[in-house]
């Protein structure tokens, strides 16, 4: 899989600058082009990627320990087609990026194992 296969991303946006740097580190854009990704609206609905449809960490108060679980829940809802007004149409592949204390980093890809049970399934036929 490549970054171009990803439909929805929950990214550790503890600081605005960290978000831009992470766009580049994940290969969503070229190094030095994170701001261009934002300027082109390629980080939101209608763009290349939908990043942090949940509102990201900053909107949640950056809850230590709960961050990864909140990201996991959001991606599961997105892939099941049950994210309500935040729903990314036709989301098939999700990416989670999380940073922990001590410099630990987790990047995981999510794919619905049983798409026929997803609310998104009919829209993909």
MODELLER restraints for C-alpha pairs under 7 A, 6 or more apart:
rsr = mdl.restraints
at = mdl.atoms
rsr.add(forms.Gaussian(group=physical.xy_distance, feature=features.Distance(at['CA:3:A'], at['CA:27:A']), mean=6.31, stdev=0.5))
rsr.add(forms.Gaussian(group=physical.xy_distance, feature=features.Distance(at['CA:3:A'], at['CA:28:A']), mean=5.88, stdev=0.5))
rsr.add(forms.Gaussian(group=physical.xy_distance, feature=features.Distance(at['CA:5:A'], at['CA:93:A']), mean=6.87, stdev=0.5))
rsr.add(forms.Gaussian(group=physical.xy_distance, feature=features.Distance(at['CA:6:A'], at['CA:93:A']), mean=5.00, stdev=0.5))
rsr.add(forms.Gaussian(group=physical.xy_distance, feature=features.Distance(at['CA:6:A'], at['CA:94:A']), mean=5.76, stdev=0.5))
rsr.add(forms.Gaussian(group=physical.xy_distance, feature=features.Distance(at['CA:6:A'], at['CA:95:A']), mean=6.66, stdev=0.5))
rsr.add(forms.Gaussian(group=physical.xy_distance, feature=features.Distance(at['CA:7:A'], at['CA:49:A']), mean=5.68, stdev=0.5))
rsr.add(forms.Gaussian(group=physical.xy_distance, feature=features.Distance(at['CA:7:A'], at['CA:50:A']), mean=6.57, stdev=0.5))
rsr.add(forms.Gaussian(group=physical.xy_distance, feature=features.Distance(at['CA:7:A'], at['CA:91:A']), mean=5.45, stdev=0.5))
rsr.add(forms.Gaussian(group=physical.xy_distance, feature=features.Distance(at['CA:7:A'], at['CA:92:A']), mean=6.43, stdev=0.5))
rsr.add(forms.Gaussian(group=physical.xy_distance, feature=features.Distance(at['CA:7:A'], at['CA:93:A']), mean=5.47, stdev=0.5))
rsr.add(forms.Gaussian(group=physical.xy_distance, feature=features.Distance(at['CA:7:A'], at['CA:94:A']), mean=6.00, stdev=0.5))
rsr.add(forms.Gaussian(group=physical.xy_distance, feature=features.Distance(at['CA:8:A'], at['CA:49:A']), mean=6.03, stdev=0.5))
rsr.add(forms.Gaussian(group=physical.xy_distance, feature=features.Distance(at['CA:8:A'], at['CA:50:A']), mean=4.94, stdev=0.5))
rsr.add(forms.Gaussian(group=physical.xy_distance, feature=features.Distance(at['CA:8:A'], at['CA:51:A']), mean=5.98, stdev=0.5))
rsr.add(forms.Gaussian(group=physical.xy_distance, feature=features.Distance(at['CA:8:A'], at['CA:91:A']), mean=6.54, stdev=0.5))
rsr.add(forms.Gaussian(group=physical.xy_distance, feature=features.Distance(at['CA:8:A'], at['CA:93:A']), mean=6.69, stdev=0.5))
rsr.add(forms.Gaussian(group=physical.xy_distance, feature=features.Distance(at['CA:8:A'], at['CA:94:A']), mean=4.85, stdev=0.5))
rsr.add(forms.Gaussian(group=physical.xy_distance, feature=features.Distance(at['CA:8:A'], at['CA:95:A']), mean=6.47, stdev=0.5))
rsr.add(forms.Gaussian(group=physical.xy_distance, feature=features.Distance(at['CA:9:A'], at['CA:50:A']), mean=6.22, stdev=0.5))
rsr.add(forms.Gaussian(group=physical.xy_distance, feature=features.Distance(at['CA:9:A'], at['CA:51:A']), mean=4.66, stdev=0.5))
rsr.add(forms.Gaussian(group=physical.xy_distance, feature=features.Distance(at['CA:9:A'], at['CA:52:A']), mean=5.92, stdev=0.5))
rsr.add(forms.Gaussian(group=physical.xy_distance, feature=features.Distance(at['CA:9:A'], at['CA:94:A']), mean=5.60, stdev=0.5))
rsr.add(forms.Gaussian(group=physical.xy_distance, feature=features.Distance(at['CA:9:A'], at['CA:95:A']), mean=4.71, stdev=0.5))
rsr.add(forms.Gaussian(group=physical.xy_distance, feature=features.Distance(at['CA:9:A'], at['CA:96:A']), mean=5.96, stdev=0.5))
rsr.add(forms.Gaussian(group=physical.xy_distance, feature=features.Distance(at['CA:10:A'], at['CA:51:A']), mean=5.92, stdev=0.5))
rsr.add(forms.Gaussian(group=physical.xy_distance, feature=features.Distance(at['CA:10:A'], at['CA:52:A']), mean=4.70, stdev=0.5))
rsr.add(forms.Gaussian(group=physical.xy_distance, feature=features.Distance(at['CA:10:A'], at['CA:56:A']), mean=6.96, stdev=0.5))
rsr.add(forms.Gaussian(group=physical.xy_distance, feature=features.Distance(at['CA:10:A'], at['CA:71:A']), mean=5.70, stdev=0.5))
rsr.add(forms.Gaussian(group=physical.xy_distance, feature=features.Distance(at['CA:10:A'], at['CA:95:A']), mean=6.30, stdev=0.5))
rsr.add(forms.Gaussian(group=physical.xy_distance, feature=features.Distance(at['CA:10:A'], at['CA:96:A']), mean=4.98, stdev=0.5))
rsr.add(forms.Gaussian(group=physical.xy_distance, feature=features.Distance(at['CA:10:A'], at['CA:97:A']), mean=6.31, stdev=0.5))
rsr.add(forms.Gaussian(group=physical.xy_distance, feature=features.Distance(at['CA:11:A'], at['CA:51:A']), mean=6.83, stdev=0.5))
rsr.add(forms.Gaussian(group=physical.xy_distance, feature=features.Distance(at['CA:11:A'], at['CA:52:A']), mean=6.22, stdev=0.5))
rsr.add(forms.Gaussian(group=physical.xy_distance, feature=features.Distance(at['CA:11:A'], at['CA:56:A']), mean=6.98, stdev=0.5))
rsr.add(forms.Gaussian(group=physical.xy_distance, feature=features.Distance(at['CA:11:A'], at['CA:96:A']), mean=6.03, stdev=0.5))
rsr.add(forms.Gaussian(group=physical.xy_distance, feature=features.Distance(at['CA:11:A'], at['CA:97:A']), mean=4.78, stdev=0.5))
rsr.add(forms.Gaussian(group=physical.xy_distance, feature=features.Distance(at['CA:11:A'], at['CA:98:A']), mean=6.45, stdev=0.5))
rsr.add(forms.Gaussian(group=physical.xy_distance, feature=features.Distance(at['CA:12:A'], at['CA:19:A']), mean=6.99, stdev=0.5))
rsr.add(forms.Gaussian(group=physical.xy_distance, feature=features.Distance(at['CA:12:A'], at['CA:57:A']), mean=6.57, stdev=0.5))
rsr.add(forms.Gaussian(group=physical.xy_distance, feature=features.Distance(at['CA:12:A'], at['CA:97:A']), mean=5.78, stdev=0.5))
rsr.add(forms.Gaussian(group=physical.xy_distance, feature=features.Distance(at['CA:12:A'], at['CA:98:A']), mean=5.02, stdev=0.5))
rsr.add(forms.Gaussian(group=physical.xy_distance, feature=features.Distance(at['CA:12:A'], at['CA:99:A']), mean=6.44, stdev=0.5))
rsr.add(forms.Gaussian(group=physical.xy_distance, feature=features.Distance(at['CA:13:A'], at['CA:19:A']), mean=4.91, stdev=0.5))
rsr.add(forms.Gaussian(group=physical.xy_distance, feature=features.Distance(at['CA:13:A'], at['CA:56:A']), mean=6.30, stdev=0.5))
rsr.add(forms.Gaussian(group=physical.xy_distance, feature=features.Distance(at['CA:13:A'], at['CA:57:A']), mean=5.88, stdev=0.5))
rsr.add(forms.Gaussian(group=physical.xy_distance, feature=features.Distance(at['CA:13:A'], at['CA:58:A']), mean=6.83, stdev=0.5))
rsr.add(forms.Gaussian(group=physical.xy_distance, feature=features.Distance(at['CA:14:A'], at['CA:57:A']), mean=6.10, stdev=0.5))
rsr.add(forms.Gaussian(group=physical.xy_distance, feature=features.Distance(at['CA:14:A'], at['CA:58:A']), mean=6.25, stdev=0.5))
rsr.add(forms.Gaussian(group=physical.xy_distance, feature=features.Distance(at['CA:14:A'], at['CA:62:A']), mean=6.85, stdev=0.5))
rsr.add(forms.Gaussian(group=physical.xy_distance, feature=features.Distance(at['CA:20:A'], at['CA:34:A']), mean=4.86, stdev=0.5))
rsr.add(forms.Gaussian(group=physical.xy_distance, feature=features.Distance(at['CA:20:A'], at['CA:35:A']), mean=6.59, stdev=0.5))
rsr.add(forms.Gaussian(group=physical.xy_distance, feature=features.Distance(at['CA:21:A'], at['CA:34:A']), mean=6.67, stdev=0.5))
rsr.add(forms.Gaussian(group=physical.xy_distance, feature=features.Distance(at['CA:23:A'], at['CA:29:A']), mean=6.33, stdev=0.5))
rsr.add(forms.Gaussian(group=physical.xy_distance, feature=features.Distance(at['CA:23:A'], at['CA:34:A']), mean=5.93, stdev=0.5))
rsr.add(forms.Gaussian(group=physical.xy_distance, feature=features.Distance(at['CA:24:A'], at['CA:30:A']), mean=5.75, stdev=0.5))
rsr.add(forms.Gaussian(group=physical.xy_distance, feature=features.Distance(at['CA:24:A'], at['CA:31:A']), mean=5.09, stdev=0.5))
rsr.add(forms.Gaussian(group=physical.xy_distance, feature=features.Distance(at['CA:24:A'], at['CA:34:A']), mean=5.99, stdev=0.5))
rsr.add(forms.Gaussian(group=physical.xy_distance, feature=features.Distance(at['CA:29:A'], at['CA:37:A']), mean=6.86, stdev=0.5))
rsr.add(forms.Gaussian(group=physical.xy_distance, feature=features.Distance(at['CA:37:A'], at['CA:43:A']), mean=6.51, stdev=0.5))
rsr.add(forms.Gaussian(group=physical.xy_distance, feature=features.Distance(at['CA:41:A'], at['CA:47:A']), mean=5.62, stdev=0.5))
rsr.add(forms.Gaussian(group=physical.xy_distance, feature=features.Distance(at['CA:42:A'], at['CA:48:A']), mean=4.66, stdev=0.5))
rsr.add(forms.Gaussian(group=physical.xy_distance, feature=features.Distance(at['CA:42:A'], at['CA:49:A']), mean=5.81, stdev=0.5))
rsr.add(forms.Gaussian(group=physical.xy_distance, feature=features.Distance(at['CA:43:A'], at['CA:49:A']), mean=5.07, stdev=0.5))
rsr.add(forms.Gaussian(group=physical.xy_distance, feature=features.Distance(at['CA:43:A'], at['CA:50:A']), mean=5.27, stdev=0.5))
rsr.add(forms.Gaussian(group=physical.xy_distance, feature=features.Distance(at['CA:43:A'], at['CA:51:A']), mean=5.41, stdev=0.5))
rsr.add(forms.Gaussian(group=physical.xy_distance, feature=features.Distance(at['CA:44:A'], at['CA:50:A']), mean=4.29, stdev=0.5))
rsr.add(forms.Gaussian(group=physical.xy_distance, feature=features.Distance(at['CA:44:A'], at['CA:51:A']), mean=5.88, stdev=0.5))
rsr.add(forms.Gaussian(group=physical.xy_distance, feature=features.Distance(at['CA:53:A'], at['CA:86:A']), mean=5.81, stdev=0.5))
rsr.add(forms.Gaussian(group=physical.xy_distance, feature=features.Distance(at['CA:54:A'], at['CA:74:A']), mean=6.62, stdev=0.5))
rsr.add(forms.Gaussian(group=physical.xy_distance, feature=features.Distance(at['CA:68:A'], at['CA:98:A']), mean=6.32, stdev=0.5))
rsr.add(forms.Gaussian(group=physical.xy_distance, feature=features.Distance(at['CA:71:A'], at['CA:96:A']), mean=6.65, stdev=0.5))
rsr.add(forms.Gaussian(group=physical.xy_distance, feature=features.Distance(at['CA:75:A'], at['CA:94:A']), mean=6.01, stdev=0.5))
rsr.add(forms.Gaussian(group=physical.xy_distance, feature=features.Distance(at['CA:77:A'], at['CA:83:A']), mean=5.05, stdev=0.5))
rsr.add(forms.Gaussian(group=physical.xy_distance, feature=features.Distance(at['CA:78:A'], at['CA:87:A']), mean=5.90, stdev=0.5))
rsr.add(forms.Gaussian(group=physical.xy_distance, feature=features.Distance(at['CA:78:A'], at['CA:88:A']), mean=6.53, stdev=0.5))
rsr.add(forms.Gaussian(group=physical.xy_distance, feature=features.Distance(at['CA:78:A'], at['CA:91:A']), mean=6.36, stdev=0.5))
rsr.add(forms.Gaussian(group=physical.xy_distance, feature=features.Distance(at['CA:79:A'], at['CA:91:A']), mean=5.56, stdev=0.5))
rsr.add(forms.Gaussian(group=physical.xy_distance, feature=features.Distance(at['CA:79:A'], at['CA:92:A']), mean=5.81, stdev=0.5))
rsr.add(forms.Gaussian(group=physical.xy_distance, feature=features.Distance(at['CA:79:A'], at['CA:112:A']), mean=5.95, stdev=0.5))
rsr.add(forms.Gaussian(group=physical.xy_distance, feature=features.Distance(at['CA:80:A'], at['CA:118:A']), mean=4.60, stdev=0.5))
rsr.add(forms.Gaussian(group=physical.xy_distance, feature=features.Distance(at['CA:80:A'], at['CA:119:A']), mean=5.87, stdev=0.5))
rsr.add(forms.Gaussian(group=physical.xy_distance, feature=features.Distance(at['CA:80:A'], at['CA:120:A']), mean=6.59, stdev=0.5))
rsr.add(forms.Gaussian(group=physical.xy_distance, feature=features.Distance(at['CA:81:A'], at['CA:87:A']), mean=6.58, stdev=0.5))
rsr.add(forms.Gaussian(group=physical.xy_distance, feature=features.Distance(at['CA:81:A'], at['CA:118:A']), mean=6.06, stdev=0.5))
rsr.add(forms.Gaussian(group=physical.xy_distance, feature=features.Distance(at['CA:81:A'], at['CA:119:A']), mean=4.73, stdev=0.5))
rsr.add(forms.Gaussian(group=physical.xy_distance, feature=features.Distance(at['CA:81:A'], at['CA:120:A']), mean=5.06, stdev=0.5))
rsr.add(forms.Gaussian(group=physical.xy_distance, feature=features.Distance(at['CA:82:A'], at['CA:119:A']), mean=6.91, stdev=0.5))
rsr.add(forms.Gaussian(group=physical.xy_distance, feature=features.Distance(at['CA:90:A'], at['CA:120:A']), mean=5.71, stdev=0.5))
rsr.add(forms.Gaussian(group=physical.xy_distance, feature=features.Distance(at['CA:90:A'], at['CA:123:A']), mean=6.58, stdev=0.5))
rsr.add(forms.Gaussian(group=physical.xy_distance, feature=features.Distance(at['CA:90:A'], at['CA:124:A']), mean=6.70, stdev=0.5))
rsr.add(forms.Gaussian(group=physical.xy_distance, feature=features.Distance(at['CA:92:A'], at['CA:111:A']), mean=6.14, stdev=0.5))
rsr.add(forms.Gaussian(group=physical.xy_distance, feature=features.Distance(at['CA:92:A'], at['CA:112:A']), mean=6.94, stdev=0.5))
rsr.add(forms.Gaussian(group=physical.xy_distance, feature=features.Distance(at['CA:93:A'], at['CA:109:A']), mean=6.95, stdev=0.5))
rsr.add(forms.Gaussian(group=physical.xy_distance, feature=features.Distance(at['CA:93:A'], at['CA:110:A']), mean=5.68, stdev=0.5))
rsr.add(forms.Gaussian(group=physical.xy_distance, feature=features.Distance(at['CA:93:A'], at['CA:111:A']), mean=5.03, stdev=0.5))
rsr.add(forms.Gaussian(group=physical.xy_distance, feature=features.Distance(at['CA:94:A'], at['CA:109:A']), mean=5.65, stdev=0.5))
rsr.add(forms.Gaussian(group=physical.xy_distance, feature=features.Distance(at['CA:94:A'], at['CA:110:A']), mean=4.84, stdev=0.5))
rsr.add(forms.Gaussian(group=physical.xy_distance, feature=features.Distance(at['CA:94:A'], at['CA:111:A']), mean=6.55, stdev=0.5))
rsr.add(forms.Gaussian(group=physical.xy_distance, feature=features.Distance(at['CA:95:A'], at['CA:108:A']), mean=5.71, stdev=0.5))
rsr.add(forms.Gaussian(group=physical.xy_distance, feature=features.Distance(at['CA:95:A'], at['CA:109:A']), mean=4.58, stdev=0.5))
rsr.add(forms.Gaussian(group=physical.xy_distance, feature=features.Distance(at['CA:95:A'], at['CA:110:A']), mean=6.15, stdev=0.5))
rsr.add(forms.Gaussian(group=physical.xy_distance, feature=features.Distance(at['CA:96:A'], at['CA:107:A']), mean=5.45, stdev=0.5))
rsr.add(forms.Gaussian(group=physical.xy_distance, feature=features.Distance(at['CA:96:A'], at['CA:108:A']), mean=5.13, stdev=0.5))
rsr.add(forms.Gaussian(group=physical.xy_distance, feature=features.Distance(at['CA:96:A'], at['CA:109:A']), mean=6.39, stdev=0.5))
rsr.add(forms.Gaussian(group=physical.xy_distance, feature=features.Distance(at['CA:97:A'], at['CA:106:A']), mean=5.72, stdev=0.5))
rsr.add(forms.Gaussian(group=physical.xy_distance, feature=features.Distance(at['CA:97:A'], at['CA:107:A']), mean=4.56, stdev=0.5))
rsr.add(forms.Gaussian(group=physical.xy_distance, feature=features.Distance(at['CA:97:A'], at['CA:108:A']), mean=6.77, stdev=0.5))
rsr.add(forms.Gaussian(group=physical.xy_distance, feature=features.Distance(at['CA:98:A'], at['CA:105:A']), mean=5.72, stdev=0.5))
rsr.add(forms.Gaussian(group=physical.xy_distance, feature=features.Distance(at['CA:98:A'], at['CA:106:A']), mean=5.20, stdev=0.5))
rsr.add(forms.Gaussian(group=physical.xy_distance, feature=features.Distance(at['CA:98:A'], at['CA:107:A']), mean=6.57, stdev=0.5))
rsr.add(forms.Gaussian(group=physical.xy_distance, feature=features.Distance(at['CA:99:A'], at['CA:105:A']), mean=4.49, stdev=0.5))
rsr.add(forms.Gaussian(group=physical.xy_distance, feature=features.Distance(at['CA:99:A'], at['CA:106:A']), mean=6.46, stdev=0.5))
rsr.add(forms.Gaussian(group=physical.xy_distance, feature=features.Distance(at['CA:115:A'], at['CA:121:A']), mean=5.79, stdev=0.5))
